[in-house]
């Protein structure tokens, strides 16, 4: 069977064009937002179902972020590993810290539930906050709403990329839930390598 070379060349060029376009588009999508910043913050509804009863809660959402895990990572870097994980979907896992004091000049303790998500080209990181009586701190009557919003905004702005222990623990947790996921194993190994690289860099500076 004889190939039509002209058609073959045009088909090849077409697929090369499509590949380059998709690669470029994906790169743009990945690098769309600046590190340690966000485009805007909103308070959104969050629906939780417990024993067939549905509750409407409020979450503080920072949209247009470089990393959907900013708040989870910030909490980890400041308060250690989460105490509870509520596994919904692979990338919608809520991480919970109980009885943490996060506001300066206040001894009030809060329960923090943090998550992140990508919707189309929008990447957001979000948090729900409750007091010791399980009152919603982003509800209409909350007097801590503004202080808490400023705290979590600052958490994003002061993120330290060199600290990667959160990612190792996070992907390790997901690996237990998804043992055959190549992507999860790849991500965990990626951050383990980054951690080793950072340690070698520190040792070089000391020497």
Secondary structure as UniProt FT lines:
FT   HELIX           5..30
FT   TURN            35..36
FT   STRAND          40..50
FT   TURN            51..52
FT   STRAND          53..63
FT   TURN            68..69
FT   HELIX           70..79
FT   STRAND          84..86
FT   TURN            90..91
FT   STRAND          94..100
FT   TURN            104..105
FT   STRAND          110..119
FT   TURN            120..121
FT   STRAND          122..130
FT   TURN            132..133
FT   TURN            137..138
FT   TURN            140..141
FT   HELIX           145..157
FT   TURN            161..162
FT   HELIX           165..177
FT   TURN            179..180
FT   HELIX           182..206
//
